Amino acid sequence: MLCPKDFYMRLTSFSDYALRLLILCASRAPELVTIADAAAIYGISRNHLMKVANELTRGGFLRSVRGRNGGLHLARPAEEISIGAVVRQLEGGGDFVECFVPGNTGCVIAPACGLKFLFSNALEDFFKRLDSATLADVIRKPAQIRALLSPA
């Protein structure tokens, strides 16, 4: 049985990698970042990062420059990229409990249970906090981040 101290919110690795890629692009701006560089720096599969980059581009967070000297860069200033918007784009609404899934009738106690209301409010608070932060906020020390993210 889970105790309250054992429960924590967890983003998918897809969202984690997306935030890392955005941080790398923000720290290197205005330079282009290649998938190969990002994969080497973070130790993440190039194929997986390509999928992440495609989703971030589709969401309007990154721009892709094709060609031999191509790469990725932020689609808008870091101050205009909300962490909440990024997580919403990648994670969706967040079905933390079974009754969040539309049309799900698998739980016999759903009509009398307060979990859906509790988790709905917690999720709203979670996104309010993320909405109040921008990519610029999370790269407060760009020179230090740039040094940490230099290719080996």
Backbone as CSV, one residue per row, in Angstrom:
resi,resn,N_x,N_y,N_z,CA_x,CA_y,CA_z,C_x,C_y,C_z
1,MET,0.848,-1.189,0.000,0.000,0.000,0.000,0.885,1.240,0.000
2,LEU,0.488,2.217,-0.777,1.239,3.459,-0.851,0.920,4.358,0.327
3,CYS,1.942,4.921,0.907,1.778,5.934,1.941,1.870,7.298,1.277
4,PRO,1.309,8.343,1.878,1.411,9.677,1.274,2.846,10.083,0.978
5,LYS,3.794,9.673,1.819,5.186,10.050,1.581,5.764,9.332,0.356
6,ASP,5.128,8.241,-0.089,5.596,7.497,-1.248,5.050,8.053,-2.560
7,PHE,4.022,8.899,-2.472,3.389,9.410,-3.686,4.071,10.701,-4.119
8,TYR,4.374,10.781,-5.382,4.901,12.017,-5.944,4.514,12.068,-7.410
9,MET,4.442,13.292,-7.905,4.106,13.459,-9.312,5.351,13.143,-10.130
10,ARG,5.130,12.563,-11.270,6.257,12.184,-12.109,5.935,12.484,-13.567
11,LEU,6.836,13.217,-14.205,6.700,13.472,-15.632,7.247,12.281,-16.401
12,THR,6.781,12.107,-17.609,7.333,11.054,-18.447,8.755,11.445,-18.855
13,SER,9.535,10.470,-19.267,10.885,10.773,-19.745,10.815,11.657,-20.986
14,PHE,9.754,11.533,-21.757,9.576,12.364,-22.950,9.561,13.841,-22.556
15,SER,8.795,14.192,-21.537,8.734,15.579,-21.072,10.049,16.013,-20.444
16,ASP,10.667,15.126,-19.708,11.965,15.415,-19.105,12.980,15.755,-20.196
17,TYR,13.044,14.936,-21.227,13.981,15.175,-22.328,13.640,16.467,-23.070
18,ALA,12.356,16.748,-23.207,11.940,17.974,-23.884,12.412,19.204,-23.109
19,LEU,12.237,19.180,-21.807,12.687,20.316,-20.994,14.204,20.452,-21.060
20,ARG,14.905,19.335,-21.045,16.365,19.391,-21.169,16.790,19.977,-22.513
21,LEU,16.108,19.575,-23.583,16.434,20.088,-24.912,16.165,21.590,-24.986
22,LEU,15.063,22.032,-24.408,14.768,23.464,-24.381,15.826,24.236,-23.587
23,ILE,16.253,23.678,-22.470,17.285,24.329,-21.660,18.584,24.437,-22.454
24,LEU,18.947,23.381,-23.160,20.157,23.401,-23.981,20.043,24.481,-25.058
25,CYS,18.914,24.528,-25.738,18.721,25.532,-26.795,18.746,26.947,-26.218
26,ALA,18.125,27.132,-25.067,18.113,28.458,-24.441,19.512,28.881,-24.006
27,SER,20.285,27.933,-23.492,21.631,28.269,-23.009,22.597,28.561,-24.148
28,ARG,22.310,28.027,-25.327,23.191,28.218,-26.480,22.722,29.312,-27.431
29,ALA,21.556,29.875,-27.183,20.987,30.887,-28.087,21.999,32.002,-28.319
30,PRO,22.153,32.464,-29.534,21.362,32.181,-30.734,21.921,31.045,-31.587
31,GLU,22.931,30.311,-31.097,23.498,29.199,-31.868,22.452,28.111,-32.091
32,LEU,22.638,27.331,-33.144,21.790,26.176,-33.389,22.313,24.988,-32.591
33,VAL,21.412,24.142,-32.159,21.750,22.923,-31.428,21.358,21.742,-32.301
34,THR,22.269,20.810,-32.479,21.937,19.621,-33.268,21.445,18.508,-32.354
35,ILE,20.680,17.627,-32.932,20.200,16.451,-32.196,21.405,15.623,-31.748
36,ALA,22.410,15.515,-32.603,23.603,14.738,-32.258,24.301,15.312,-31.034
37,ASP,24.448,16.637,-30.975,25.069,17.265,-29.803,24.243,17.016,-28.545
38,ALA,22.944,17.233,-28.649,22.064,17.040,-27.495,22.107,15.591,-27.012
39,ALA,22.094,14.652,-27.952,22.145,13.228,-27.584,23.445,12.899,-26.868
40,ALA,24.555,13.442,-27.359,25.857,13.179,-26.735,25.936,13.812,-25.345
41,ILE,25.465,15.029,-25.221,25.535,15.734,-23.935,24.701,15.038,-22.874
42,TYR,23.479,14.665,-23.230,22.555,14.093,-22.249,22.585,12.563,-22.193
43,GLY,23.263,11.921,-23.146,23.275,10.461,-23.149,21.909,9.874,-23.463
44,ILE,21.220,10.505,-24.416,19.875,10.092,-24.810,19.919,9.655,-26.280
45,SER,19.123,8.695,-26.623,19.047,8.206,-27.995,18.696,9.332,-28.963
46,ARG,19.395,9.364,-30.096,19.115,10.375,-31.127,17.693,10.230,-31.659
47,ASN,17.260,8.982,-31.848,15.907,8.754,-32.363,14.849,9.302,-31.406
48,HIS,15.068,9.073,-30.104,14.112,9.568,-29.114,14.113,11.098,-29.099
49,LEU,15.294,11.686,-29.151,15.379,13.148,-29.160,14.771,13.742,-30.418
50,MET,14.852,13.048,-31.518,14.233,13.532,-32.755,12.720,13.621,-32.568
51,LYS,12.127,12.616,-31.940,10.691,12.641,-31.671,10.338,13.799,-30.735
52,VAL,11.170,14.003,-29.717,10.962,15.108,-28.774,11.035,16.440,-29.517
53,ALA,12.069,16.616,-30.341,12.247,17.859,-31.096,11.072,18.100,-32.036
54,ASN,10.586,17.054,-32.675,9.432,17.202,-33.568,8.203,17.693,-32.808
55,GLU,7.979,17.149,-31.631,6.819,17.562,-30.834,6.984,19.007,-30.338
56,LEU,8.187,19.374,-29.944,8.432,20.756,-29.508,8.296,21.736,-30.667
57,THR,8.679,21.312,-31.853,8.522,22.147,-33.043,7.043,22.288,-33.390
58,ARG,6.327,21.177,-33.336,4.880,21.188,-33.603,4.147,22.079,-32.600
59,GLY,4.635,22.119,-31.364,4.018,22.937,-30.323,4.419,24.401,-30.366
60,GLY,5.348,24.752,-31.256,5.753,26.142,-31.386,6.811,26.592,-30.391
61,PHE,7.503,25.651,-29.776,8.544,25.992,-28.802,9.931,26.043,-29.444
62,LEU,10.132,25.215,-30.462,11.403,25.184,-31.195,11.157,25.436,-32.669
63,ARG,12.210,25.874,-33.340,12.214,25.958,-34.802,13.348,25.076,-35.279
64,SER,13.101,24.438,-36.387,14.085,23.547,-36.976,14.639,24.187,-38.239
65,VAL,15.960,24.173,-38.360,16.624,24.657,-39.569,17.216,23.436,-40.238
66,ARG,16.757,23.154,-41.434,17.205,21.957,-42.153,18.510,22.226,-42.899
67,GLY,19.161,21.142,-43.252,20.363,21.255,-44.060,21.614,20.875,-43.302
68,ARG,22.711,20.929,-44.018,23.997,20.488,-43.474,24.390,21.243,-42.205
69,ASN,24.153,22.531,-42.167,24.484,23.333,-40.987,23.246,23.643,-40.165
70,GLY,22.258,22.787,-40.254,20.994,23.005,-39.566,21.047,22.620,-38.099
71,GLY,19.917,22.757,-37.481,19.791,22.437,-36.063,18.502,23.014,-35.522
72,LEU,18.484,23.174,-34.226,17.294,23.660,-33.533,17.620,24.945,-32.789
73,HIS,16.605,25.787,-32.670,16.718,26.961,-31.808,15.333,27.294,-31.281
74,LEU,15.273,28.125,-30.251,13.992,28.493,-29.666,13.145,29.236,-30.691
75,ALA,11.869,28.957,-30.700,10.948,29.612,-31.622,10.592,31.019,-31.147
76,ARG,10.781,31.268,-29.875,10.539,32.599,-29.302,11.443,32.764,-28.088
77,PRO,11.558,33.964,-27.554,12.456,34.169,-26.413,12.098,33.272,-25.224
78,ALA,13.116,32.878,-24.478,12.922,32.005,-23.312,11.933,32.602,-22.316
79,GLU,11.874,33.920,-22.251,10.951,34.596,-21.332,9.495,34.396,-21.732
80,GLU,9.271,33.967,-22.952,7.906,33.772,-23.450,7.492,32.300,-23.509
81,ILE,8.356,31.414,-23.046,8.034,29.981,-23.074,7.694,29.531,-21.664
82,SER,6.413,29.258,-21.455,5.918,28.819,-20.152,6.211,27.331,-19.959
83,ILE,6.768,27.009,-18.814,7.026,25.598,-18.495,5.696,24.839,-18.444
84,GLY,4.657,25.476,-17.927,3.334,24.844,-17.883,2.817,24.508,-19.266
85,ALA,3.014,25.422,-20.212,2.553,25.168,-21.588,3.305,23.992,-22.199
86,VAL,4.592,23.904,-21.931,5.391,22.794,-22.459,4.888,21.472,-21.887
87,VAL,4.711,21.427,-20.574,4.276,20.176,-19.929,2.875,19.795,-20.378
88,ARG,1.988,20.767,-20.510,0.636,20.467,-21.010,0.689,19.881,-22.420
89,GLN,1.514,20.469,-23.276,1.650,19.993,-24.654,2.097,18.529,-24.677
90,LEU,3.019,18.184,-23.794,3.621,16.857,-23.840,2.914,15.814,-22.981
91,GLU,2.320,16.256,-21.889,1.707,15.309,-20.955,0.194,15.224,-21.092
92,GLY,-0.410,16.196,-21.750,-1.868,16.209,-21.813,-2.443,16.637,-20.476
93,GLY,-3.650,16.199,-20.193,-4.346,16.621,-18.979,-3.845,15.978,-17.705
94,GLY,-3.242,14.811,-17.804,-2.763,14.140,-16.601,-3.832,13.284,-15.959
95,ASP,-3.986,12.080,-16.422,-4.958,11.160,-15.851,-4.329,10.429,-14.677
96,PHE,-4.304,11.107,-13.513,-3.631,10.545,-12.347,-4.397,9.392,-11.720
97,VAL,-5.692,9.450,-11.829,-6.500,8.354,-11.297,-7.442,7.880,-12.417
98,GLU,-7.872,6.650,-12.300,-8.664,6.010,-13.340,-9.918,6.799,-13.713
99,CYS,-10.529,7.440,-12.739,-11.788,8.145,-13.019,-11.583,9.436,-13.802
100,PHE,-10.342,9.862,-14.036,-10.072,11.028,-14.880,-10.290,10.703,-16.351
101,VAL,-10.170,9.447,-16.702,-10.289,9.041,-18.093,-11.754,9.132,-18.507
102,PRO,-12.076,9.967,-19.514,-13.478,10.122,-19.930,-14.115,8.781,-20.307
103,GLY,-15.301,8.573,-19.800,-16.050,7.366,-20.122,-15.627,6.135,-19.336
104,ASN,-14.648,6.270,-18.441,-14.182,5.117,-17.682,-15.177,4.819,-16.562
105,THR,-15.690,3.615,-16.558,-16.636,3.208,-15.520,-16.103,2.004,-14.754
106,GLY,-14.788,1.839,-14.760,-14.186,0.673,-14.127,-14.133,0.721,-12.613
107,CYS,-14.326,1.874,-12.021,-14.218,1.970,-10.568,-15.606,2.011,-9.943
108,VAL,-15.881,1.057,-9.071,-17.220,0.950,-8.478,-17.505,2.054,-7.470
109,ILE,-16.478,2.672,-6.902,-16.718,3.708,-5.894,-16.704,5.127,-6.472
110,ALA,-16.500,5.257,-7.778,-16.390,6.578,-8.405,-17.529,7.537,-8.044
111,PRO,-18.776,7.092,-7.999,-19.848,8.046,-7.684,-19.752,8.659,-6.280
112,ALA,-19.079,7.982,-5.357,-19.022,8.474,-3.978,-17.620,8.897,-3.536
113,CYS,-16.646,8.723,-4.390,-15.247,8.966,-4.021,-14.834,10.409,-4.295
114,GLY,-13.988,10.936,-3.443,-13.505,12.301,-3.602,-12.138,12.418,-4.232
115,LEU,-11.548,11.308,-4.679,-10.209,11.372,-5.262,-10.157,12.227,-6.521
116,LYS,-11.155,12.092,-7.369,-11.144,12.851,-8.615,-11.101,14.349,-8.321
117,PHE,-11.921,14.808,-7.392,-11.944,16.217,-7.003,-10.599,16.627,-6.391
118,LEU,-10.072,15.805,-5.505,-8.793,16.099,-4.850,-7.664,16.198,-5.876
119,PHE,-7.553,15.209,-6.751,-6.490,15.220,-7.744,-6.691,16.311,-8.792
120,SER,-7.925,16.613,-9.104,-8.199,17.689,-10.050,-7.691,19.023,-9.501
121,ASN,-7.946,19.276,-8.219,-7.455,20.508,-7.593,-5.933,20.513,-7.483
122,ALA,-5.355,19.378,-7.149,-3.895,19.291,-7.045,-3.247,19.534,-8.404
123,LEU,-3.836,18.978,-9.445,-3.319,19.165,-10.794,-3.424,20.628,-11.217
124,GLU,-4.530,21.265,-10.870,-4.693,22.687,-11.168,-3.605,23.511,-10.461
125,ASP,-3.334,23.205,-9.184,-2.278,23.904,-8.441,-0.905,23.650,-9.064
126,PHE,-0.670,22.415,-9.476,0.592,22.034,-10.110,0.826,22.874,-11.364
127,PHE,-0.187,22.965,-12.219,-0.035,23.722,-13.458,0.030,25.220,-13.210
128,LYS,-0.653,25.721,-12.182,-0.524,27.149,-11.840,0.926,27.479,-11.523
129,ARG,1.578,26.595,-10.781,2.983,26.815,-10.427,3.855,26.763,-11.678
130,LEU,3.624,25.768,-12.525,4.409,25.658,-13.757,4.135,26.817,-14.711
131,ASP,2.888,27.282,-14.748,2.536,28.412,-15.616,3.229,29.698,-15.184
132,SER,3.572,29.787,-13.912,4.208,31.012,-13.411,5.711,31.037,-13.707
133,ALA,6.246,29.954,-14.250,7.685,29.877,-14.554,7.903,29.826,-16.059
134,THR,8.948,30.501,-16.490,9.320,30.475,-17.907,10.642,29.736,-18.057
135,LEU,10.974,29.454,-19.291,12.260,28.828,-19.580,13.399,29.716,-19.077
136,ALA,13.235,31.023,-19.186,14.255,31.953,-18.690,14.452,31.799,-17.180
137,ASP,13.385,31.520,-16.452,13.487,31.331,-14.998,14.331,30.110,-14.633
138,VAL,14.235,29.062,-15.442,14.964,27.841,-15.095,16.407,27.849,-15.584
139,ILE,16.762,28.823,-16.394,18.172,28.971,-16.776,18.727,30.254,-16.158
140,ARG,18.504,30.403,-14.878,18.930,31.607,-14.156,20.426,31.849,-14.246
141,LYS,21.192,30.801,-14.377,22.651,30.912,-14.458,23.104,30.380,-15.817
142,PRO,22.834,31.134,-16.891,23.104,30.614,-18.233,24.568,30.254,-18.477
143,ALA,25.506,31.014,-17.945,26.926,30.710,-18.169,27.289,29.373,-17.514
144,GLN,26.795,29.148,-16.329,27.072,27.888,-15.626,26.407,26.710,-16.358
145,ILE,25.182,26.905,-16.795,24.494,25.847,-17.548,25.218,25.569,-18.840
146,ARG,25.636,26.628,-19.539,26.376,26.458,-20.794,27.656,25.654,-20.554
147,ALA,28.355,25.934,-19.457,29.594,25.205,-19.147,29.273,23.729,-18.835
148,LEU,28.206,23.493,-18.110,27.822,22.120,-17.758,27.369,21.322,-18.975
149,LEU,26.842,22.035,-19.978,26.318,21.369,-21.157,27.273,21.409,-22.352
150,SER,28.524,21.707,-22.093,29.509,21.692,-23.176,29.793,20.255,-23.567
151,PRO,29.938,20.004,-24.866,30.249,18.635,-25.303,31.537,18.139,-24.655
152,ALA,31.545,16.873,-24.325,32.723,16.286,-23.651,33.919,16.239,-24.571
